[in-house]
């Protein structure tokens, strides 16, 4: 998705400075709330690239007030300039539209001027400029964003996302780390879940993917997310400066080698904090399990979530009654009446009762029935993989040596 036309400013400094001044979820939450109510304009907070060879560039971005995102009041019942709406082009096909004056949206159902979309009510259907098609205007939501976003990588879909959020215990106010921002599908759902007082720190080692994700977070109005370009497998998470070590509630890893990032995640998690790794290969799962055990994680479990939707529709069937008809008396022959029966190409001979043709033309011989049919969808849009969950065990308590009084 193109990132052009983003005129919204970014709310960055207030969130970043507040997070650095508090090491708890309440402190970060207060600063996020302050940034939300401070102004309608915002700034970009970027950590400049370090010249040291021991750490890569770490660019942190917090987001904006431009679309719905985490600010429901920014998007009402009608389309406004700056909104990010989801257009339902046809069944199963969605597209994200950043509405601005003078813009033009082209899709399979035609062309649509943004000025014609402004002030339209959400949920309404709008015809194209030449009336060759129409689209339905839907409000931005994490679920619809997953269906409409531009795929820069393979993404996680609703079933996996919902399971991750539930098992990790992510809720409003949580502090969450994600490594593997990718296309931002999971990032959007996580940031929405922890809102308004929680925060998401997401990392990606690929410069282009990271920068594009930042622009989309800004445009979508997500204000409680910090996106950073960083190789966490080699350098870990750069949150020590804001005193979040040992205070993160949950960590999600979508990496080729999660075993290298698990020790870094262990240092960031609080006692009883949760971790989840997503791996497409069972060999990665085996390695992750061993590394989790070595780093003191407990309650390790791996699941594979398979999504198989069904179509349910009425079906009417027609059955031909093939029961033999009762015999009927034969008609008198032509010779017995003194007349000659002749057939030509232009004449039709009536079918004799009891024949197949007569039963086919007889409506009473045709039986029909209607029933509801359930059939699996042949084209399933999903990404299969393995989700491994675990919890960080608390530090073992040191048992004091027995006193001399007790020993006596």
Beta strands, then each sheet from edge to edge (+ up, - down):
strand 1: 60-61
strand 2: 84-90
strand 3: 93-98
strand 4: 104-107
strand 5: 110-113
strand 6: 125-127
strand 7: 134-138
strand 8: 175-179
strand 9: 199-204
strand 10: 225-229
strand 11: 248-253
strand 12: 269-279
strand 13: 297-304
strand 14: 310-320
strand 15: 366-376
strand 16: 386-392
sheet 1: 1+ 10- 9- 8- 11- 12- 16+ 13-
sheet 2: 3+ 2- 7+ 6-
sheet 3: 4+ 5-
sheet 4: 14+ 15-
end
